[in-house]
Structures are given as C-alpha cells and as structure tokens.
Amino acid sequence: MLNTYTAKYTKISSGYMGQLVEWPEVITEGKTLEECRTMVTDALQEMIKAYRQQSKEIPVGRALLEQIPVEV
C-alpha cells in the first residue's frame, strides 16, 4: 500500500530540519535541503519498521497544509 506523508522543512543555523506533519516523531536534520529530504525518507522508513516490530498503528498520511497570510 502506498501512503503519502507531508514533510515540513525549516531553515536552521546548521542547515535544515525536516519533520513529518502527520508523524511529528519523524524528525531529522541535514546540511542541505536535499540531504534533509533523504534523511527524512530514511527516518520514515526506519520508524515504519520499528512500529511494525512493536505492532503499533502507523499514522496515516495525506495532511492538507495551507499558508495563511497575516500582516504583523
């Protein structure tokens, strides 16, 4: 079964932090955005393995993100 997750990337002093919206425990960092994307994918695959081994329910993906403009 193919599932889709939503990754959020934040610029930090050492590069980028990546985290899944639907599964906040999947979080990692990379020096570049591409490295961070790879690390998030690897972290997701490892988390899926760990959840399966522990017979835990894997969170469902497909979050909807929306940017809301506001003047500050």
PDB file of N, H, CA, C and O in Angstrom:
ATOM      1  N   MET A   1       0.841  -1.185   0.000  1.00  0.00           N
ATOM      2  CA  MET A   1       0.000   0.000   0.000  1.00  0.00           C
ATOM      3  C   MET A   1       0.887   1.250   0.000  1.00  0.00           C
ATOM      4  O   MET A   1       1.822   1.357   0.793  1.00  0.00           O
ATOM      5  N   LEU A   2       0.590   2.167  -0.875  1.00  0.00           N
ATOM      6  H   LEU A   2      -0.170   2.080  -1.520  1.00  0.00           H
ATOM      7  CA  LEU A   2       1.345   3.414  -0.961  1.00  0.00           C
ATOM      8  C   LEU A   2       0.655   4.475  -0.126  1.00  0.00           C
ATOM      9  O   LEU A   2      -0.549   4.696  -0.259  1.00  0.00           O
ATOM     10  N   ASN A   3       1.407   5.121   0.721  1.00  0.00           N
ATOM     11  H   ASN A   3       2.385   4.942   0.830  1.00  0.00           H
ATOM     12  CA  ASN A   3       0.880   6.201   1.548  1.00  0.00           C
ATOM     13  C   ASN A   3       1.758   7.427   1.330  1.00  0.00           C
ATOM     14  O   ASN A   3       2.947   7.292   1.042  1.00  0.00           O
ATOM     15  N   THR A   4       1.200   8.595   1.460  1.00  0.00           N
ATOM     16  H   THR A   4       0.234   8.705   1.693  1.00  0.00           H
ATOM     17  CA  THR A   4       1.930   9.842   1.256  1.00  0.00           C
ATOM     18  C   THR A   4       1.949  10.647   2.546  1.00  0.00           C
ATOM     19  O   THR A   4       0.920  10.815   3.199  1.00  0.00           O
ATOM     20  N   TYR A   5       3.122  11.142   2.907  1.00  0.00           N
ATOM     21  H   TYR A   5       3.958  11.006   2.376  1.00  0.00           H
ATOM     22  CA  TYR A   5       3.271  11.969   4.107  1.00  0.00           C
ATOM     23  C   TYR A   5       3.707  13.369   3.710  1.00  0.00           C
ATOM     24  O   TYR A   5       4.260  13.577   2.630  1.00  0.00           O
ATOM     25  N   THR A   6       3.457  14.317   4.587  1.00  0.00           N
ATOM     26  H   THR A   6       3.008  14.147   5.464  1.00  0.00           H
ATOM     27  CA  THR A   6       3.765  15.719   4.329  1.00  0.00           C
ATOM     28  C   THR A   6       4.975  16.126   5.167  1.00  0.00           C
ATOM     29  O   THR A   6       4.932  16.094   6.397  1.00  0.00           O
ATOM     30  N   ALA A   7       6.054  16.508   4.484  1.00  0.00           N
ATOM     31  H   ALA A   7       6.089  16.534   3.485  1.00  0.00           H
ATOM     32  CA  ALA A   7       7.272  16.935   5.178  1.00  0.00           C
ATOM     33  C   ALA A   7       7.304  18.457   5.274  1.00  0.00           C
ATOM     34  O   ALA A   7       6.944  19.167   4.335  1.00  0.00           O
ATOM     35  N   LYS A   8       7.743  18.934   6.426  1.00  0.00           N
ATOM     36  H   LYS A   8       8.036  18.357   7.189  1.00  0.00           H
ATOM     37  CA  LYS A   8       7.914  20.377   6.650  1.00  0.00           C
ATOM     38  C   LYS A   8       9.406  20.613   6.867  1.00  0.00           C
ATOM     39  O   LYS A   8      10.023  19.952   7.703  1.00  0.00           O
ATOM     40  N   TYR A   9       9.980  21.540   6.130  1.00  0.00           N
ATOM     41  H   TYR A   9       9.478  22.077   5.452  1.00  0.00           H
ATOM     42  CA  TYR A   9      11.404  21.850   6.244  1.00  0.00           C
ATOM     43  C   TYR A   9      11.573  23.255   6.794  1.00  0.00           C
ATOM     44  O   TYR A   9      10.923  24.198   6.343  1.00  0.00           O
ATOM     45  N   THR A  10      12.451  23.377   7.773  1.00  0.00           N
ATOM     46  H   THR A  10      12.979  22.611   8.140  1.00  0.00           H
ATOM     47  CA  THR A  10      12.718  24.659   8.406  1.00  0.00           C
ATOM     48  C   THR A  10      14.216  24.951   8.323  1.00  0.00           C
ATOM     49  O   THR A  10      15.035  24.098   8.663  1.00  0.00           O
ATOM     50  N   LYS A  11      14.567  26.135   7.878  1.00  0.00           N
ATOM     51  H   LYS A  11      13.901  26.828   7.602  1.00  0.00           H
ATOM     52  CA  LYS A  11      15.973  26.550   7.830  1.00  0.00           C
ATOM     53  C   LYS A  11      16.459  26.791   9.249  1.00  0.00           C
ATOM     54  O   LYS A  11      15.839  27.537  10.007  1.00  0.00           O
ATOM     55  N   ILE A  12      17.568  26.161   9.607  1.00  0.00           N
ATOM     56  H   ILE A  12      18.072  25.555   8.992  1.00  0.00           H
ATOM     57  CA  ILE A  12      18.193  26.337  10.918  1.00  0.00           C
ATOM     58  C   ILE A  12      19.659  26.708  10.715  1.00  0.00           C
ATOM     59  O   ILE A  12      20.158  26.662   9.591  1.00  0.00           O
ATOM     60  N   SER A  13      20.340  27.069  11.773  1.00  0.00           N
ATOM     61  H   SER A  13      19.935  27.106  12.686  1.00  0.00           H
ATOM     62  CA  SER A  13      21.723  27.547  11.640  1.00  0.00           C
ATOM     63  C   SER A  13      22.667  26.512  11.031  1.00  0.00           C
ATOM     64  O   SER A  13      23.619  26.880  10.344  1.00  0.00           O
ATOM     65  N   SER A  14      22.419  25.229  11.272  1.00  0.00           N
ATOM     66  H   SER A  14      21.645  24.930  11.830  1.00  0.00           H
ATOM     67  CA  SER A  14      23.305  24.187  10.746  1.00  0.00           C
ATOM     68  C   SER A  14      22.834  23.604   9.411  1.00  0.00           C
ATOM     69  O   SER A  14      23.466  22.689   8.885  1.00  0.00           O
ATOM     70  N   GLY A  15      21.737  24.121   8.859  1.00  0.00           N
ATOM     71  H   GLY A  15      21.224  24.865   9.287  1.00  0.00           H
ATOM     72  CA  GLY A  15      21.227  23.625   7.582  1.00  0.00           C
ATOM     73  C   GLY A  15      19.710  23.630   7.562  1.00  0.00           C
ATOM     74  O   GLY A  15      19.085  24.690   7.540  1.00  0.00           O
ATOM     75  N   TYR A  16      19.111  22.426   7.571  1.00  0.00           N
ATOM     76  H   TYR A  16      19.619  21.565   7.589  1.00  0.00           H
ATOM     77  CA  TYR A  16      17.652  22.289   7.535  1.00  0.00           C
ATOM     78  C   TYR A  16      17.185  21.223   8.508  1.00  0.00           C
ATOM     79  O   TYR A  16      17.862  20.218   8.723  1.00  0.00           O
ATOM     80  N   MET A  17      16.022  21.457   9.092  1.00  0.00           N
ATOM     81  H   MET A  17      15.473  22.274   8.918  1.00  0.00           H
ATOM     82  CA  MET A  17      15.364  20.467   9.921  1.00  0.00           C
ATOM     83  C   MET A  17      14.137  19.999   9.155  1.00  0.00           C
ATOM     84  O   MET A  17      13.381  20.817   8.631  1.00  0.00           O
ATOM     85  N   GLY A  18      13.937  18.692   9.086  1.00  0.00           N
ATOM     86  H   GLY A  18      14.552  18.028   9.511  1.00  0.00           H
ATOM     87  CA  GLY A  18      12.775  18.132   8.409  1.00  0.00           C
ATOM     88  C   GLY A  18      11.932  17.330   9.391  1.00  0.00           C
ATOM     89  O   GLY A  18      12.464  16.606  10.232  1.00  0.00           O
ATOM     90  N   GLN A  19      10.621  17.463   9.279  1.00  0.00           N
ATOM     91  H   GLN A  19      10.189  18.051   8.596  1.00  0.00           H
ATOM     92  CA  GLN A  19       9.704  16.773  10.181  1.00  0.00           C
ATOM     93  C   GLN A  19       8.430  16.442   9.415  1.00  0.00           C
ATOM     94  O   GLN A  19       7.996  17.210   8.556  1.00  0.00           O
ATOM     95  N   LEU A  20       7.833  15.295   9.728  1.00  0.00           N
ATOM     96  H   LEU A  20       8.185  14.671  10.425  1.00  0.00           H
ATOM     97  CA  LEU A  20       6.571  14.936   9.093  1.00  0.00           C
ATOM     98  C   LEU A  20       5.416  15.537   9.869  1.00  0.00           C
ATOM     99  O   LEU A  20       5.372  15.453  11.097  1.00  0.00           O
ATOM    100  N   VAL A  21       4.486  16.139   9.155  1.00  0.00           N
ATOM    101  H   VAL A  21       4.522  16.206   8.158  1.00  0.00           H
ATOM    102  CA  VAL A  21       3.333  16.789   9.774  1.00  0.00           C
ATOM    103  C   VAL A  21       2.457  15.752  10.476  1.00  0.00           C
ATOM    104  O   VAL A  21       2.042  15.954  11.617  1.00  0.00           O
ATOM    105  N   GLU A  22       2.180  14.650   9.795  1.00  0.00           N
ATOM    106  H   GLU A  22       2.517  14.486   8.868  1.00  0.00           H
ATOM    107  CA  GLU A  22       1.284  13.633  10.336  1.00  0.00           C
ATOM    108  C   GLU A  22       1.949  12.760  11.394  1.00  0.00           C
ATOM    109  O   GLU A  22       1.262  12.080  12.157  1.00  0.00           O
ATOM    110  N   TRP A  23       3.264  12.771  11.447  1.00  0.00           N
ATOM    111  H   TRP A  23       3.822  13.323  10.827  1.00  0.00           H
ATOM    112  CA  TRP A  23       4.018  11.894  12.348  1.00  0.00           C
ATOM    113  C   TRP A  23       5.194  12.686  12.920  1.00  0.00           C
ATOM    114  O   TRP A  23       6.334  12.481  12.503  1.00  0.00           O
ATOM    115  N   PRO A  24       4.930  13.586  13.869  1.00  0.00           N
ATOM    116  CA  PRO A  24       5.953  14.513  14.367  1.00  0.00           C
ATOM    117  C   PRO A  24       7.198  13.852  14.964  1.00  0.00           C
ATOM    118  O   PRO A  24       8.243  14.492  15.081  1.00  0.00           O
ATOM    119  N   GLU A  25       7.090  12.570  15.342  1.00  0.00           N
ATOM    120  H   GLU A  25       6.241  12.050  15.247  1.00  0.00           H
ATOM    121  CA  GLU A  25       8.256  11.868  15.884  1.00  0.00           C
ATOM    122  C   GLU A  25       9.315  11.619  14.813  1.00  0.00           C
ATOM    123  O   GLU A  25      10.473  11.354  15.135  1.00  0.00           O
ATOM    124  N   VAL A  26       8.924  11.703  13.536  1.00  0.00           N
ATOM    125  H   VAL A  26       7.983  11.919  13.274  1.00  0.00           H
ATOM    126  CA  VAL A  26       9.883  11.553  12.441  1.00  0.00           C
ATOM    127  C   VAL A  26      10.469  12.930  12.175  1.00  0.00           C
ATOM    128  O   VAL A  26       9.857  13.772  11.518  1.00  0.00           O
ATOM    129  N   ILE A  27      11.667  13.135  12.701  1.00  0.00           N
ATOM    130  H   ILE A  27      12.163  12.451  13.234  1.00  0.00           H
ATOM    131  CA  ILE A  27      12.323  14.446  12.619  1.00  0.00           C
ATOM    132  C   ILE A  27      13.821  14.222  12.441  1.00  0.00           C
ATOM    133  O   ILE A  27      14.392  13.307  13.034  1.00  0.00           O
ATOM    134  N   THR A  28      14.447  15.050  11.631  1.00  0.00           N
ATOM    135  H   THR A  28      13.984  15.793  11.149  1.00  0.00           H
ATOM    136  CA  THR A  28      15.875  14.900  11.384  1.00  0.00           C
ATOM    137  C   THR A  28      16.444  16.219  10.862  1.00  0.00           C
ATOM    138  O   THR A  28      15.713  17.189  10.661  1.00  0.00           O
ATOM    139  N   GLU A  29      17.741  16.239  10.649  1.00  0.00           N
ATOM    140  H   GLU A  29      18.335  15.451  10.812  1.00  0.00           H
ATOM    141  CA  GLU A  29      18.418  17.434  10.135  1.00  0.00           C
ATOM    142  C   GLU A  29      19.389  17.053   9.036  1.00  0.00           C
ATOM    143  O   GLU A  29      19.868  15.921   8.976  1.00  0.00           O
ATOM    144  N   GLY A  30      19.677  18.018   8.159  1.00  0.00           N
ATOM    145  H   GLY A  30      19.288  18.938   8.208  1.00  0.00           H
ATOM    146  CA  GLY A  30      20.676  17.846   7.112  1.00  0.00           C
ATOM    147  C   GLY A  30      21.334  19.177   6.817  1.00  0.00           C
ATOM    148  O   GLY A  30      20.759  20.235   7.070  1.00  0.00           O
ATOM    149  N   LYS A  31      22.540  19.119   6.281  1.00  0.00           N
ATOM    150  H   LYS A  31      23.007  18.258   6.076  1.00  0.00           H
ATOM    151  CA  LYS A  31      23.262  20.357   5.958  1.00  0.00           C
ATOM    152  C   LYS A  31      22.628  21.086   4.784  1.00  0.00           C
ATOM    153  O   LYS A  31      22.647  22.316   4.728  1.00  0.00           O
ATOM    154  N   THR A  32      22.062  20.327   3.840  1.00  0.00           N
ATOM    155  H   THR A  32      22.046  19.328   3.885  1.00  0.00           H
ATOM    156  CA  THR A  32      21.381  20.922   2.690  1.00  0.00           C
ATOM    157  C   THR A  32      19.939  20.422   2.670  1.00  0.00           C
ATOM    158  O   THR A  32      19.588  19.472   3.370  1.00  0.00           O
ATOM    159  N   LEU A  33      19.119  21.070   1.866  1.00  0.00           N
ATOM    160  H   LEU A  33      19.404  21.842   1.298  1.00  0.00           H
ATOM    161  CA  LEU A  33      17.730  20.649   1.747  1.00  0.00           C
ATOM    162  C   LEU A  33      17.643  19.238   1.164  1.00  0.00           C
ATOM    163  O   LEU A  33      16.845  18.423   1.626  1.00  0.00           O
ATOM    164  N   GLU A  34      18.454  18.953   0.163  1.00  0.00           N
ATOM    165  H   GLU A  34      19.102  19.616  -0.212  1.00  0.00           H
ATOM    166  CA  GLU A  34      18.455  17.618  -0.444  1.00  0.00           C
ATOM    167  C   GLU A  34      18.875  16.551   0.570  1.00  0.00           C
ATOM    168  O   GLU A  34      18.269  15.481   0.636  1.00  0.00           O
ATOM    169  N   GLU A  35      19.901  16.842   1.348  1.00  0.00           N
ATOM    170  H   GLU A  35      20.393  17.710   1.294  1.00  0.00           H
ATOM    171  CA  GLU A  35      20.345  15.897   2.379  1.00  0.00           C
ATOM    172  C   GLU A  35      19.247  15.684   3.411  1.00  0.00           C
ATOM    173  O   GLU A  35      19.026  14.562   3.866  1.00  0.00           O
ATOM    174  N   CYS A  36      18.570  16.745   3.774  1.00  0.00           N
ATOM    175  H   CYS A  36      18.750  17.657   3.403  1.00  0.00           H
ATOM    176  CA  CYS A  36      17.491  16.651   4.753  1.00  0.00           C
ATOM    177  C   CYS A  36      16.339  15.810   4.207  1.00  0.00           C
ATOM    178  O   CYS A  36      15.759  15.006   4.937  1.00  0.00           O
ATOM    179  N   ARG A  37      16.006  15.990   2.939  1.00  0.00           N
ATOM    180  H   ARG A  37      16.476  16.644   2.346  1.00  0.00           H
ATOM    181  CA  ARG A  37      14.949  15.181   2.313  1.00  0.00           C
ATOM    182  C   ARG A  37      15.302  13.695   2.376  1.00  0.00           C
ATOM    183  O   ARG A  37      14.457  12.859   2.699  1.00  0.00           O
ATOM    184  N   THR A  38      16.542  13.383   2.068  1.00  0.00           N
ATOM    185  H   THR A  38      17.228  14.062   1.806  1.00  0.00           H
ATOM    186  CA  THR A  38      16.998  11.992   2.125  1.00  0.00           C
ATOM    187  C   THR A  38      16.913  11.457   3.544  1.00  0.00           C
ATOM    188  O   THR A  38      16.480  10.326   3.766  1.00  0.00           O
ATOM    189  N   MET A  39      17.329  12.278   4.506  1.00  0.00           N
ATOM    190  H   MET A  39      17.680  13.197   4.326  1.00  0.00           H
ATOM    191  CA  MET A  39      17.311  11.859   5.912  1.00  0.00           C
ATOM    192  C   MET A  39      15.883  11.642   6.408  1.00  0.00           C
ATOM    193  O   MET A  39      15.634  10.708   7.170  1.00  0.00           O
ATOM    194  N   VAL A  40      14.935  12.494   5.986  1.00  0.00           N
ATOM    195  H   VAL A  40      15.137  13.253   5.366  1.00  0.00           H
ATOM    196  CA  VAL A  40      13.535  12.328   6.388  1.00  0.00           C
ATOM    197  C   VAL A  40      12.989  11.011   5.831  1.00  0.00           C
ATOM    198  O   VAL A  40      12.300  10.273   6.535  1.00  0.00           O
ATOM    199  N   THR A  41      13.296  10.725   4.575  1.00  0.00           N
ATOM    200  H   THR A  41      13.855  11.325   4.003  1.00  0.00           H
ATOM    201  CA  THR A  41      12.836   9.470   3.966  1.00  0.00           C
ATOM    202  C   THR A  41      13.409   8.274   4.713  1.00  0.00           C
ATOM    203  O   THR A  41      12.686   7.322   5.006  1.00  0.00           O
ATOM    204  N   ASP A  42      14.696   8.315   5.023  1.00  0.00           N
ATOM    205  H   ASP A  42      15.283   9.089   4.785  1.00  0.00           H
ATOM    206  CA  ASP A  42      15.324   7.231   5.780  1.00  0.00           C
ATOM    207  C   ASP A  42      14.698   7.090   7.168  1.00  0.00           C
ATOM    208  O   ASP A  42      14.414   5.979   7.618  1.00  0.00           O
ATOM    209  N   ALA A  43      14.486   8.215   7.836  1.00  0.00           N
ATOM    210  H   ALA A  43      14.716   9.117   7.471  1.00  0.00           H
ATOM    211  CA  ALA A  43      13.896   8.189   9.182  1.00  0.00           C
ATOM    212  C   ALA A  43      12.480   7.620   9.136  1.00  0.00           C
ATOM    213  O   ALA A  43      12.087   6.868  10.028  1.00  0.00           O
ATOM    214  N   LEU A  44      11.714   7.973   8.106  1.00  0.00           N
ATOM    215  H   LEU A  44      12.034   8.584   7.382  1.00  0.00           H
ATOM    216  CA  LEU A  44      10.360   7.448   7.954  1.00  0.00           C
ATOM    217  C   LEU A  44      10.391   5.934   7.771  1.00  0.00           C
ATOM    218  O   LEU A  44       9.620   5.219   8.410  1.00  0.00           O
ATOM    219  N   GLN A  45      11.260   5.450   6.918  1.00  0.00           N
ATOM    220  H   GLN A  45      11.886   6.031   6.399  1.00  0.00           H
ATOM    221  CA  GLN A  45      11.356   4.003   6.688  1.00  0.00           C
ATOM    222  C   GLN A  45      11.746   3.261   7.962  1.00  0.00           C
ATOM    223  O   GLN A  45      11.212   2.188   8.244  1.00  0.00           O
ATOM    224  N   GLU A  46      12.668   3.823   8.726  1.00  0.00           N
ATOM    225  H   GLU A  46      13.102   4.695   8.497  1.00  0.00           H
ATOM    226  CA  GLU A  46      13.075   3.193   9.984  1.00  0.00           C
ATOM    227  C   GLU A  46      11.948   3.219  11.012  1.00  0.00           C
ATOM    228  O   GLU A  46      11.767   2.258  11.760  1.00  0.00           O
ATOM    229  N   MET A  47      11.193   4.310  11.052  1.00  0.00           N
ATOM    230  H   MET A  47      11.340   5.091  10.444  1.00  0.00           H
ATOM    231  CA  MET A  47      10.081   4.412  12.003  1.00  0.00           C
ATOM    232  C   MET A  47       8.988   3.400  11.643  1.00  0.00           C
ATOM    233  O   MET A  47       8.394   2.789  12.532  1.00  0.00           O
ATOM    234  N   ILE A  48       8.724   3.222  10.364  1.00  0.00           N
ATOM    235  H   ILE A  48       9.207   3.718   9.642  1.00  0.00           H
ATOM    236  CA  ILE A  48       7.740   2.230   9.930  1.00  0.00           C
ATOM    237  C   ILE A  48       8.169   0.838  10.377  1.00  0.00           C
ATOM    238  O   ILE A  48       7.357   0.072  10.894  1.00  0.00           O
ATOM    239  N   LYS A  49       9.449   0.508  10.178  1.00  0.00           N
ATOM    240  H   LYS A  49      10.110   1.130   9.758  1.00  0.00           H
ATOM    241  CA  LYS A  49       9.961  -0.798  10.619  1.00  0.00           C
ATOM    242  C   LYS A  49       9.767  -0.986  12.117  1.00  0.00           C
ATOM    243  O   LYS A  49       9.297  -2.030  12.568  1.00  0.00           O
ATOM    244  N   ALA A  50      10.137   0.044  12.888  1.00  0.00           N
ATOM    245  H   ALA A  50      10.519   0.892  12.522  1.00  0.00           H
ATOM    246  CA  ALA A  50      10.034  -0.033  14.352  1.00  0.00           C
ATOM    247  C   ALA A  50       8.581  -0.208  14.795  1.00  0.00           C
ATOM    248  O   ALA A  50       8.294  -1.011  15.683  1.00  0.00           O
ATOM    249  N   TYR A  51       7.671   0.540  14.179  1.00  0.00           N
ATOM    250  H   TYR A  51       7.904   1.192  13.457  1.00  0.00           H
ATOM    251  CA  TYR A  51       6.249   0.427  14.538  1.00  0.00           C
ATOM    252  C   TYR A  51       5.713  -0.960  14.195  1.00  0.00           C
ATOM    253  O   TYR A  51       4.936  -1.529  14.962  1.00  0.00           O
ATOM    254  N   ARG A  52       6.116  -1.502  13.062  1.00  0.00           N
ATOM    255  H   ARG A  52       6.747  -1.040  12.439  1.00  0.00           H
ATOM    256  CA  ARG A  52       5.659  -2.843  12.676  1.00  0.00           C
ATOM    257  C   ARG A  52       6.181  -3.893  13.658  1.00  0.00           C
ATOM    258  O   ARG A  52       5.446  -4.800  14.049  1.00  0.00           O
ATOM    259  N   GLN A  53       7.434  -3.771  14.050  1.00  0.00           N
ATOM    260  H   GLN A  53       8.031  -3.035  13.732  1.00  0.00           H
ATOM    261  CA  GLN A  53       8.013  -4.719  15.003  1.00  0.00           C
ATOM    262  C   GLN A  53       7.287  -4.679  16.341  1.00  0.00           C
ATOM    263  O   GLN A  53       7.166  -5.700  17.017  1.00  0.00           O
ATOM    264  N   GLN A  54       6.809  -3.509  16.719  1.00  0.00           N
ATOM    265  H   GLN A  54       6.908  -2.679  16.170  1.00  0.00           H
ATOM    266  CA  GLN A  54       6.118  -3.339  18.002  1.00  0.00           C
ATOM    267  C   GLN A  54       4.600  -3.478  17.864  1.00  0.00           C
ATOM    268  O   GLN A  54       3.864  -3.275  18.830  1.00  0.00           O
ATOM    269  N   SER A  55       4.138  -3.823  16.666  1.00  0.00           N
ATOM    270  H   SER A  55       4.735  -3.988  15.881  1.00  0.00           H
ATOM    271  CA  SER A  55       2.707  -3.960  16.373  1.00  0.00           C
ATOM    272  C   SER A  55       1.925  -2.698  16.715  1.00  0.00           C
ATOM    273  O   SER A  55       0.791  -2.765  17.191  1.00  0.00           O
ATOM    274  N   LYS A  56       2.545  -1.547  16.467  1.00  0.00           N
ATOM    275  H   LYS A  56       3.465  -1.492  16.080  1.00  0.00           H
ATOM    276  CA  LYS A  56       1.882  -0.262  16.677  1.00  0.00           C
ATOM    277  C   LYS A  56       1.206   0.178  15.390  1.00  0.00           C
ATOM    278  O   LYS A  56       1.622  -0.204  14.296  1.00  0.00           O
ATOM    279  N   GLU A  57       0.158   0.984  15.530  1.00  0.00           N
ATOM    280  H   GLU A  57      -0.180   1.294  16.419  1.00  0.00           H
ATOM    281  CA  GLU A  57      -0.543   1.509  14.369  1.00  0.00           C
ATOM    282  C   GLU A  57       0.278   2.630  13.727  1.00  0.00           C
ATOM    283  O   GLU A  57       0.710   3.565  14.402  1.00  0.00           O
ATOM    284  N   ILE A  58       0.481   2.522  12.431  1.00  0.00           N
ATOM    285  H   ILE A  58       0.131   1.762  11.882  1.00  0.00           H
ATOM    286  CA  ILE A  58       1.248   3.523  11.689  1.00  0.00           C
ATOM    287  C   ILE A  58       0.322   4.688  11.342  1.00  0.00           C
ATOM    288  O   ILE A  58      -0.744   4.470  10.766  1.00  0.00           O
ATOM    289  N   PRO A  59       0.711   5.925  11.683  1.00  0.00           N
ATOM    290  CA  PRO A  59      -0.131   7.084  11.368  1.00  0.00           C
ATOM    291  C   PRO A  59      -0.404   7.198   9.869  1.00  0.00           C
ATOM    292  O   PRO A  59       0.445   6.864   9.043  1.00  0.00           O
ATOM    293  N   VAL A  60      -1.578   7.666   9.542  1.00  0.00           N
ATOM    294  H   VAL A  60      -2.268   7.938  10.214  1.00  0.00           H
ATOM    295  CA  VAL A  60      -1.989   7.848   8.149  1.00  0.00           C
ATOM    296  C   VAL A  60      -1.477   9.192   7.652  1.00  0.00           C
ATOM    297  O   VAL A  60      -1.455  10.168   8.401  1.00  0.00           O
ATOM    298  N   GLY A  61      -1.071   9.241   6.405  1.00  0.00           N
ATOM    299  H   GLY A  61      -1.089   8.448   5.796  1.00  0.00           H
ATOM    300  CA  GLY A  61      -0.576  10.476   5.805  1.00  0.00           C
ATOM    301  C   GLY A  61      -1.688  11.291   5.180  1.00  0.00           C
ATOM    302  O   GLY A  61      -2.853  11.172   5.560  1.00  0.00           O
ATOM    303  N   ARG A  62      -1.320  12.117   4.222  1.00  0.00           N
ATOM    304  H   ARG A  62      -0.374  12.214   3.913  1.00  0.00           H
ATOM    305  CA  ARG A  62      -2.224  12.956   3.436  1.00  0.00           C
ATOM    306  C   ARG A  62      -2.753  14.168   4.192  1.00  0.00           C
ATOM    307  O   ARG A  62      -3.952  14.444   4.146  1.00  0.00           O
ATOM    308  N   ALA A  63      -1.900  14.881   4.872  1.00  0.00           N
ATOM    309  H   ALA A  63      -0.927  14.657   4.910  1.00  0.00           H
ATOM    310  CA  ALA A  63      -2.313  16.121   5.546  1.00  0.00           C
ATOM    311  C   ALA A  63      -2.513  17.217   4.500  1.00  0.00           C
ATOM    312  O   ALA A  63      -1.934  17.170   3.414  1.00  0.00           O
ATOM    313  N   LEU A  64      -3.314  18.170   4.834  1.00  0.00           N
ATOM    314  H   LEU A  64      -3.784  18.209   5.716  1.00  0.00           H
ATOM    315  CA  LEU A  64      -3.531  19.337   3.978  1.00  0.00           C
ATOM    316  C   LEU A  64      -2.889  20.527   4.670  1.00  0.00           C
ATOM    317  O   LEU A  64      -3.248  20.866   5.798  1.00  0.00           O
ATOM    318  N   LEU A  65      -1.946  21.156   3.999  1.00  0.00           N
ATOM    319  H   LEU A  65      -1.654  20.881   3.083  1.00  0.00           H
ATOM    320  CA  LEU A  65      -1.289  22.337   4.547  1.00  0.00           C
ATOM    321  C   LEU A  65      -1.776  23.565   3.806  1.00  0.00           C
ATOM    322  O   LEU A  65      -2.013  23.535   2.599  1.00  0.00           O
ATOM    323  N   GLU A  66      -1.916  24.626   4.544  1.00  0.00           N
ATOM    324  H   GLU A  66      -1.723  24.651   5.525  1.00  0.00           H
ATOM    325  CA  GLU A  66      -2.360  25.878   3.958  1.00  0.00           C
ATOM    326  C   GLU A  66      -1.622  27.029   4.624  1.00  0.00           C
ATOM    327  O   GLU A  66      -1.531  27.083   5.851  1.00  0.00           O
ATOM    328  N   GLN A  67      -1.101  27.938   3.833  1.00  0.00           N
ATOM    329  H   GLN A  67      -1.174  27.893   2.837  1.00  0.00           H
ATOM    330  CA  GLN A  67      -0.461  29.114   4.381  1.00  0.00           C
ATOM    331  C   GLN A  67      -1.510  30.202   4.526  1.00  0.00           C
ATOM    332  O   GLN A  67      -2.310  30.444   3.623  1.00  0.00           O
ATOM    333  N   ILE A  68      -1.490  30.849   5.675  1.00  0.00           N
ATOM    334  H   ILE A  68      -0.840  30.652   6.409  1.00  0.00           H
ATOM    335  CA  ILE A  68      -2.457  31.906   5.965  1.00  0.00           C
ATOM    336  C   ILE A  68      -1.706  33.222   6.137  1.00  0.00           C
ATOM    337  O   ILE A  68      -0.972  33.389   7.111  1.00  0.00           O
ATOM    338  N   PRO A  69      -1.881  34.162   5.199  1.00  0.00           N
ATOM    339  CA  PRO A  69      -1.160  35.433   5.286  1.00  0.00           C
ATOM    340  C   PRO A  69      -1.773  36.323   6.367  1.00  0.00           C
ATOM    341  O   PRO A  69      -2.991  36.384   6.532  1.00  0.00           O
ATOM    342  N   VAL A  70      -0.895  37.007   7.094  1.00  0.00           N
ATOM    343  H   VAL A  70       0.095  36.956   6.960  1.00  0.00           H
ATOM    344  CA  VAL A  70      -1.361  37.947   8.123  1.00  0.00           C
ATOM    345  C   VAL A  70      -0.304  39.066   8.235  1.00  0.00           C
ATOM    346  O   VAL A  70       0.899  38.806   8.204  1.00  0.00           O
ATOM    347  N   GLU A  71      -0.763  40.259   8.359  1.00  0.00           N
ATOM    348  H   GLU A  71      -1.740  40.471   8.384  1.00  0.00           H
ATOM    349  CA  GLU A  71       0.155  41.379   8.474  1.00  0.00           C
ATOM    350  C   GLU A  71       0.575  41.512   9.933  1.00  0.00           C
ATOM    351  O   GLU A  71      -0.264  41.526  10.834  1.00  0.00           O
ATOM    352  N   VAL A  72       1.895  41.612  10.154  1.00  0.00           N
ATOM    353  H   VAL A  72       2.576  41.601   9.423  1.00  0.00           H
ATOM    354  CA  VAL A  72       2.410  41.752  11.525  1.00  0.00           C
ATOM    355  C   VAL A  72       3.202  43.019  11.676  1.00  0.00           C
ATOM    356  O   VAL A  72       3.711  43.303  12.760  1.00  0.00           O
TER     357      VAL A  72
END
